[in-house]
Amino acid sequence: MTLRTRRLATGVLAVATAFTLAACEGAVDTGTGSGSTDDSTATSEDGDTSTGGIPRPAACDEETPYLAVALPNLTNPYYVAMKEGFEEAAEEHGFDVEVQIADDDDANQLAQVQAMLAKKPCALALNGVKSEPAAAIVSEANKAGVPVFTVNVAVDEDALKAQDATIVQYLGADNVAGGRQTAEQVLADFGEDAELIIGFVTEPDEVPTRLRDEGFEEAISANPNAKIVARVDGNVKPDDSMRATTEMLSGNPDINVIFASTGPGTYGALQALPAGSNVKVYGFCAAEVTLTEQYPACVAQEPKVYGQEVVAQIRAWLDGETPPAEILKELKLFTTGETPGPGEVG
């Protein structure tokens, strides 16, 4: 399986064929059951209309459409920035937005979304707590006739298929490219044939982090002397990542490079290093942490911009445009001496 094929495991394969057809014929079928591939407006069983197969709830035609947003937490600066993006863009584009925070609890997020769906929103913007459980949330929205625009954490493709659920769009970082970009910086810093003993601080239950790991592995394989000897679960939390890194280094004292695939993972890995350690940490940027010789490079997303762009995509759809099934954003590279600004995080 190619990396491109794996990248499409972000949860949009269920609708990719439909959007390809739309590009050729000016129509979209999201697989929600209408089976329509023309530009006509149809009426669903609950009285809502759909255009080109994407349900258009009645709320979408109100003067200030109600927009539901579900985010995992506000302990990670990433989601603080994203929340700001959603709220600012909602005001700009004329939406009444409600943002619910799940406190990293899948069941809580499902209940929050069900409560918002009962208020009959125009659309749901979803950053799931976890990739697989998020499919149940998408399914609930599909049943309610509410279109789902996902951001950052892609919904697991197999779980979507099992739920017979579909999304309209995924918007987020080009995670494979981000991992590849980081590995290329490692090779540039150490040399293309240096001995590299690498440990990963990752999150195996998330699609984005798996894709970041794959991109890193692909690029680092250009060096025949690079070996990945350990992988630990940082759980996208600084404290968990610090503990996991400490245990990893204890069991693998020869590690000289750590790749951390999340901002909290990077921060936790840095906290785990003893004074004078020769281990170098590369990864997705920790919030507003200056890069040093021990932390030579990181790549950053712009979650505030992501929130803004999701709202803009929903507004463009309401105004008659066909949403692209997938929007992948480039990442910014920061190196020694630089400091990512607020909102430029992993």
Stockholm file with secondary structure:
# STOCKHOLM 1.0

chainA/1-346         MTLRTRRLATGVLAVATAFTLAACEGAVDTGTGSGSTDDSTATSEDGDTSTGGIPRPAACDEETPYLAVALPNLTNPYYVAMKEGFEEAAEEHGFDVEVQIADDDDANQLAQVQAMLAKKPCALALNGVKSEPAAAIVSEANKAGVPVFTVNVAVDEDALKAQDATIVQYLGADNVAGGRQTAEQVLADFGEDAELIIGFVTEPDEVPTRLRDEGFEEAISANPNAKIVARVDGNVKPDDSMRATTEMLSGNPDINVIFASTGPGTYGALQALPAGSNVKVYGFCAAEVTLTEQYPACVAQEPKVYGQEVVAQIRAWLDGETPPAEILKELKLFTTGETPGPGEVG
#=GR chainA/1-346 SS CCHHHHHGGGTTHHHHHHHHHHHHHSCCCCSSSCCCCSSCEEECTTSCEEETTEEECGGGGSSSCEEEEEESCSSSHHHHHHHHHHHHHHHHHTCEEEEEECTTCHHHHHHHHHHHHTTCCSEEEECCSSTTTHHHHHHHHHHTTCCEEEESSCCCHHHHHHHTCCCSEEEEECHHHHHHHHHHHHHHHHCTTCCEEEEEEECTTCHHHHHHHHHHHHHHTTSTTEEEEEEEECTTCHHHHHHHHHHHHHHCTTCCEEEESSHHHHHHHHHHSCTTCCCEEEEECCTTCCCCSSSCEEEEBCHHHHHHHHHHHHHHHHTTCCCCSEEEECCEEEETTCCCCTTCBC
#=GC SS_cons         CCHHHHHGGGTTHHHHHHHHHHHHHSCCCCSSSCCCCSSCEEECTTSCEEETTEEECGGGGSSSCEEEEEESCSSSHHHHHHHHHHHHHHHHHTCEEEEEECTTCHHHHHHHHHHHHTTCCSEEEECCSSTTTHHHHHHHHHHTTCCEEEESSCCCHHHHHHHTCCCSEEEEECHHHHHHHHHHHHHHHHCTTCCEEEEEEECTTCHHHHHHHHHHHHHHTTSTTEEEEEEEECTTCHHHHHHHHHHHHHHCTTCCEEEESSHHHHHHHHHHSCTTCCCEEEEECCTTCCCCSSSCEEEEBCHHHHHHHHHHHHHHHHTTCCCCSEEEECCEEEETTCCCCTTCBC
//
